[in-house]
Amino acid sequence: MATDPREDEAMRGVNERLKAAHGQTHSLDEITAVVAGAYAAFRDRPVRDFIPILVERRARRILDGASK
């Protein structure tokens, strides 16, 4: 994950929220993989402040689409 401790903590929160929201329809490994994939899309972005929010939105869209 990230090298910034605050970003690491925020990403752990993203994982936990998505596991709570989608744990009934997706495996925990699948949720972790989706979050990691979404995070990888923003890896080289210089401005880091909104990365956790953008990752969570992208991962939610993926997980919501896979549930239907």
N, C-alpha and C positions, 0 to 999 in steps of 0.2 A: 504494500500500500504506500502511503505517503511518507515523507520524511519529517513533516511538520507534526508535532504531537497533537496540536489542535485539529488538524485535518484528519489524522488517524482516529481521534475520538469521535469526530463528526461522522466519519465513515462507519465506525462501529455502530453509531446510532442509526444510520441509514439501514444497515443490515438488520438490526434488531426491530426497527419499525416495520420493515418489509416482511420479516419472518412472522411478526405478530399479525400482520394484515393478510399475508398470503400463505401462511403455514398449513392451512387446511387444504389448499389446492395445489401446492407445489412443495417439493422436497426442500429441505434446508440446503442441501448441496446445490440444487438448481437455483435457488434464490441467491446464494453466495456467488455462483458463477455468473448470473445475470448482473449483479452489482459489480463484480470484478470487470466484466466486459464493458459495462457502461463507464466505469471509472477509467479504463484503459483509453477510451475515446477522448478523454480530457487530460491525459498524462502530460503532454507537452505544452499545455496552455500556460502562459506566463502569469496571468492573474488567477490566483487560487481561491479567492474569497468565496466564490459562489459554486465551486466544484461540487461539494456535497449536495447542494440543492439540485443542481443540474443532473447529477448522477441519480439521485432519488427519483426525479421526474422521469428520466429515461427508463430506469429500471421498472418503475410502476407501469409505464405504458407497455413495456414488453410483457410483464407478468399479467397485466389485465388482458392484453390481447391473447395471450396463451391460454387464459382461463375460459375463453369463449368458444 
